[in-house]
C-alpha cells in the first residue's frame, strides 16, 4: 500500500486564509480520487485534540495523522533550518511552503519524494505585504525548495513565469489551479441571511484580506466617484496580519458613514448570498497568485471587474472586465469607470454573468487532485 502524506496544518492555523481553504478542498479530493492501492494520511504540528478531531471531520477517509511533537511556530523554524524530519518515509505533498525539505537523492530514491506549493511571488513583488519575520521565512523556504524539492506546484502560468525569474526550477514546476468549494452554495434561507447581513439593494462586493496589496484602498477611493454614489461597498474577509483602516480610508475619501462596510470573515452560506446578490464583484488586487474569489463570483453569475494582474487575467480569461493598475495614481478613477460601466448597463452585466459561469466550469477540484496524483506518479 502506497501512502501519500499531505501536510494539512493550514486547516487549523490561527488564520487559515485562502491556503487553509485550498488545503481542505484539495486534500478532500485527493482522498476521494486516490488510485487503487494508495491511501492518504495527514501531517500536522502539535495541536489541541479538538484540532485533530476537526481535521478528521473535514477530511473523511483520511488514513491517520502524523503528529509532530512541535507546535506550528517551532516546527516552522525547525523546518526552515533543516532540523526536524518526519517520522517514516515516502511521498509528501505540501499545500504551501510549510514542509520538511532535506537532502535526498531526487533521482535514485524511488518513492522518497516531496512536492511543495508556491502560491505567489508576493515576497518579491510586494514585500511590504508581509512582516519581516514572514518575509524572511518565505524567502528561506523558497530557497530550500529550490535546493531540495522534487516538484513545485504553482496555481497559474503567470506565477510559474514570475518564479522562473527568481529561481530556475527547470522542469520541476507544475501548474495546478484551484476551484470553487463544494460548500459555497446558496442556503435554503437566503432572504433571512441577507437581512441579517443587512445587504443593501445595490452594492459592490469585494473579498479578500484587508492588506495594502489587495487594492482595497484604491477601491474605496473609487467609491467616491459620482458614478457610484448610489452604491455601498461591502468587503468580506479577515483583517490579515497588517489590516487596513477601512473606516479611516473611507473618511479620507469623503465618504459618508455606512458607504463602506467591512463584513469580516463570512461563513460559506453567507458568502454565497453576498456573492449572488451583488451588483458587481470587484477584485482590485495589485498582486495575486490565482484570484479564487474571481472564480467564486463567476460561479454565481455575478459580473466581475478585476485588475490586470497577470495571474488574475489568466484565471479570468476575458470573462471579467480588466482594469489597468498603472499609472497607479489614477487606478481608482479607472476602477470607478469600469464598475460604473457595468452597473449602469444591465445587458452588459447579464452577458458578463453568462461568460463568468462558463469560465467557472473550467476549474474543478477533482481535476486538480488527479493532477496531483499524476505528479507524484511521474516522480
C-alpha positions in Angstrom: 0.0 0.0 0.0 1.4 3.4 -1.0 0.8 6.3 1.3 0.7 10.0 0.2 1.2 12.2 3.3 -0.3 15.6 2.9 0.6 18.5 5.2 -2.8 19.6 6.4 -1.7 22.0 9.2 -3.0 25.1 7.5 -6.6 23.9 8.0 -6.2 24.6 11.7 -3.8 27.6 11.6 -4.8 30.7 13.6 -5.8 32.4 10.3 -6.4 29.6 7.8 -7.0 32.1 4.9 -7.1 31.1 1.3 -4.4 28.4 1.7 -6.4 26.8 4.5 -9.4 26.5 2.2 -7.2 25.3 -0.6 -5.7 22.6 1.7 -9.1 21.4 2.8 -10.7 21.2 -0.6 -7.7 19.7 -2.4 -6.9 17.1 0.3 -10.6 16.0 0.4 -10.4 15.4 -3.4 -7.0 13.7 -3.2 -8.5 11.3 -0.8 -11.6 10.7 -3.0 -9.6 10.2 -6.1 -6.9 8.0 -4.6 -5.8 5.3 -7.1 -6.2 1.6 -6.2 -3.5 0.6 -3.7 -3.0 4.2 -2.5 -4.1 5.9 0.7 -3.8 9.4 2.1 -2.6 10.4 5.6 -2.2 13.8 7.1 0.8 15.7 8.7 0.1 18.3 11.4 2.0 20.2 14.0 1.4 19.6 17.7 -2.2 20.9 18.3 -5.1 20.6 20.6 -7.1 17.4 20.3 -10.0 19.4 19.1 -7.9 20.4 16.0 -7.1 16.8 15.3 -10.8 16.0 15.5 -11.7 18.9 13.2 -9.2 17.7 10.6 -10.6 14.2 10.6 -14.1 15.5 10.4 -13.4 17.8 7.4 -11.4 15.1 5.6 -13.4 11.8 5.7 -11.3 8.9 4.6 -8.0 10.3 5.9 -5.9 7.3 6.9 -4.4 8.7 10.1 -2.5 11.8 11.2 1.3 12.0 11.6 1.5 14.4 14.6 4.7 16.4 15.2 5.9 16.9 18.8 6.5 20.6 17.9 3.8 23.3 17.8 3.4 25.2 14.5 5.7 28.1 15.2 8.5 25.9 16.5 8.1 23.5 13.5 8.2 26.3 11.1 11.6 27.4 12.5 12.8 23.8 12.6 12.0 23.1 9.0 13.4 26.5 8.0 16.8 25.5 9.3 16.5 21.8 8.4 16.5 20.5 12.0 13.4 18.2 12.2 12.5 15.4 9.9 9.2 13.5 9.6 8.6 10.0 11.0 8.6 7.4 8.3 9.4 7.8 4.7 7.6 8.1 1.3 5.7 10.7 -0.6 4.9 14.0 1.0 2.7 16.7 -0.6 2.8 20.2 0.9 0.0 22.6 0.1 2.3 25.5 0.8 6.0 26.0 1.7 5.5 24.7 5.3 7.4 21.5 4.5 10.3 19.3 5.6 12.9 19.9 2.9 16.1 17.9 3.3 18.9 16.4 1.2 17.8 13.3 -0.6 18.7 11.6 -3.9 16.0 13.0 -6.2 17.0 10.6 -9.0 17.6 7.3 -7.3 15.4 7.4 -4.1 12.3 5.7 -5.5 9.2 6.7 -3.6 11.1 9.2 -1.4 9.7 12.5 -2.7 8.3 15.8 -1.7 6.3 18.3 -3.6 5.7 21.8 -2.3 3.3 24.6 -3.4 4.2 28.2 -4.1 1.0 30.2 -4.4 2.6 33.5 -5.4 5.7 35.6 -5.5 4.4 38.4 -3.3 7.5 38.2 -1.0 9.5 39.6 -4.0 6.9 41.8 -5.8 5.2 43.3 -2.7 7.5 42.6 0.3 5.7 45.3 2.4 2.6 43.0 2.5 4.4 40.7 4.9 6.0 41.2 8.3 9.8 41.0 8.3 9.6 37.6 10.0 7.2 36.1 7.5 9.1 37.7 4.6 12.4 36.0 5.8 10.6 32.7 6.3 9.1 32.6 2.8 12.3 33.5 1.1 14.3 31.0 3.1 11.8 28.2 2.4 11.7 29.1 -1.3 15.4 28.7 -1.3 15.2 25.4 0.4 12.5 24.3 -2.1 14.8 25.2 -5.0 17.5 23.1 -3.4 15.6 20.0 -2.2 12.0 19.8 -3.6 11.2 17.2 -6.2 8.4 19.2 -7.6 6.9 22.7 -7.2 3.2 23.3 -7.7 2.1 26.8 -8.8 -1.5 27.9 -9.4 -1.0 29.7 -12.7 1.4 30.0 -15.6 1.8 33.6 -14.6 3.3 32.6 -11.2 5.5 30.0 -13.0 6.9 32.7 -15.2 7.4 35.1 -12.3 9.1 32.4 -10.2 11.4 31.5 -13.0 12.9 35.0 -12.8 13.7 34.3 -9.1 14.9 30.7 -9.2 15.4 28.2 -12.0 13.3 25.2 -11.0 13.6 23.8 -14.5 11.1 21.0 -15.3 10.1 20.6 -11.6 7.3 23.2 -11.9 3.7 22.0 -12.5 0.7 24.4 -12.9 -2.3 23.1 -10.9 -5.0 25.6 -10.0 -7.9 25.7 -7.5 -11.6 25.8 -7.8 -14.8 26.8 -6.1 -15.6 25.0 -2.9 -18.5 22.5 -3.0 -19.7 24.2 0.3 -20.1 27.6 -1.4 -23.8 27.1 -2.4 -26.9 29.1 -1.7 -28.6 28.1 1.5 -32.3 27.4 2.0 -32.8 30.7 3.8 -31.1 33.3 1.6 -33.6 36.1 2.4 -33.1 35.7 6.2 -29.3 35.7 5.8 -29.4 38.8 3.5 -31.5 40.6 6.2 -29.1 39.6 9.0 -26.1 40.7 6.9 -28.0 44.0 6.2 -27.3 43.7 2.5 -28.5 46.8 0.7 -30.4 46.7 -2.5 -27.5 47.8 -4.6 -23.9 47.1 -3.5 -20.4 46.4 -4.8 -18.7 43.4 -3.2 -15.0 42.6 -2.7 -13.5 39.6 -1.0 -10.0 39.4 0.5 -7.8 40.2 3.4 -7.6 43.9 4.3 -4.0 44.3 3.2 -2.5 47.0 1.0 -1.5 44.8 -1.9 -5.2 43.7 -2.3 -6.1 47.1 -3.7 -8.9 47.8 -1.2 -7.7 51.4 -0.5 -8.0 52.2 -4.2 -11.4 50.6 -4.4 -12.6 52.7 -1.5 -11.3 55.8 -3.3 -13.2 54.7 -6.4 -16.4 54.7 -4.5 -16.1 58.5 -4.1 -16.8 58.8 -7.8 -20.2 60.4 -8.7 -21.0 57.4 -10.9 -21.0 55.2 -7.9 -22.8 57.5 -5.5 -25.8 55.1 -5.2 -23.7 52.1 -4.2 -22.4 50.7 -0.9 -19.1 48.8 -0.8 -19.1 45.6 1.2 -15.7 43.9 1.9 -15.7 40.3 3.1 -12.6 38.8 4.6 -10.3 38.7 7.6 -8.1 41.6 8.6 -4.9 39.7 7.9 -1.5 40.4 9.6 -1.4 44.1 8.6 -5.0 45.1 8.2 -6.0 48.4 6.7 -8.0 51.1 8.5 -11.1 50.8 6.3 -13.0 53.5 8.2 -10.1 55.9 8.1 -9.6 55.4 4.3 -13.4 55.9 3.7 -13.4 59.1 5.8 -10.3 60.5 4.0 -12.1 59.8 0.7 -15.0 61.9 1.8 -17.5 59.0 2.0 -20.4 59.2 4.4 -20.6 56.7 7.2 -22.0 53.4 6.1 -20.9 53.7 2.5 -18.1 51.2 3.2 -18.6 48.2 5.5 -16.1 45.5 6.4 -18.1 42.3 7.0 -15.2 40.3 8.3 -15.0 36.6 7.7 -18.2 35.1 6.3 -19.4 31.5 6.6 -19.9 29.8 3.2 -23.6 30.2 3.2 -23.4 33.9 4.0 -20.7 34.5 1.4 -22.8 32.7 -1.2 -25.7 35.0 -0.6 -23.5 38.1 -0.7 -21.9 37.0 -4.0 -25.2 36.1 -5.6 -26.9 39.4 -4.8 -24.0 41.8 -5.5 -24.5 44.2 -8.4 -20.8 44.0 -9.3 -18.0 42.0 -7.8 -14.6 43.8 -7.8 -11.2 42.2 -7.3 -8.7 45.1 -7.4 -5.7 43.2 -6.2 -2.3 44.6 -7.1 -0.5 41.2 -6.8 -2.0 37.8 -6.9 -1.2 34.1 -7.5 -4.6 32.9 -8.6 -7.5 35.0 -7.5 -10.0 32.4 -6.3 -12.7 35.0 -5.3 -13.0 35.9 -9.0 -13.9 32.3 -9.9 -16.3 32.2 -6.9 -18.1 35.3 -8.2 -18.2 33.8 -11.7 -19.8 30.7 -10.3 -22.8 32.8 -9.2 -23.1 34.7 -12.5 -22.1 38.0 -10.9 -20.3 40.4 -13.2 -16.7 40.9 -12.2 -14.3 43.8 -12.5 -10.7 43.0 -11.7 -7.2 44.3 -12.0 -4.8 43.4 -14.8 -2.5 41.4 -12.6 -1.2 38.6 -14.8 -2.5 35.7 -12.7 -6.0 37.3 -12.5 -6.0 37.9 -16.2 -5.1 34.2 -16.8 -7.9 33.0 -14.4 -10.5 35.4 -15.8 -9.6 34.6 -19.5 -11.7 37.6 -20.7 -14.9 36.7 -18.7 -14.4 39.8 -16.4 -13.6 43.4 -17.1 -9.9 44.1 -16.6 -8.6 47.4 -15.3 -5.0 48.6 -15.7 -3.2 49.1 -12.4 -0.7 51.6 -13.9 -0.4 54.5 -13.7 -1.0 53.9 -10.0 -2.2 57.4 -9.2 -5.3 57.1 -11.4 -6.1 53.4 -10.7 -9.1 54.4 -8.5 -10.5 56.5 -11.3 -10.3 53.7 -13.8 -11.9 51.3 -11.3 -14.8 53.7 -10.9 -15.3 54.0 -14.6 -15.2 50.2 -15.1 -17.6 49.5 -12.2 -19.9 52.2 -13.4 -20.0 50.9 -16.9 -21.1 47.5 -15.7 -23.5 48.7 -13.0 -25.3 51.1 -15.4 -25.7 48.5 -18.3 -28.0 45.6 -17.4 -27.4 43.9 -20.8 -23.6 44.1 -20.3 -23.9 42.8 -16.7 -26.0 39.9 -18.0 -23.6 38.9 -20.7 -20.7 39.1 -18.2 -22.7 36.8 -15.9 -23.1 34.2 -18.6 -19.4 34.4 -19.5 -18.4 34.1 -15.9 -20.5 30.9 -15.3 -18.9 29.3 -18.4 -15.4 30.2 -17.1 -16.0 28.9 -13.6 -16.7 25.5 -15.1 -13.1 25.3 -16.3 -12.0 24.8 -12.7 -12.5 21.6 -10.8 -11.0 20.2 -7.5 -11.3 16.7 -9.0 -9.2 17.8 -11.9 -6.7 19.4 -9.6 -6.5 16.3 -7.3 -6.0 13.9 -10.3 -3.1 16.1 -11.5 -1.5 15.9 -8.0 -1.7 12.1 -8.2 -0.2 12.2 -11.7 2.6 14.5 -10.5 3.6 12.0 -7.8 3.3 9.1 -10.2 5.6 10.9 -12.6 8.2 11.4 -9.8 
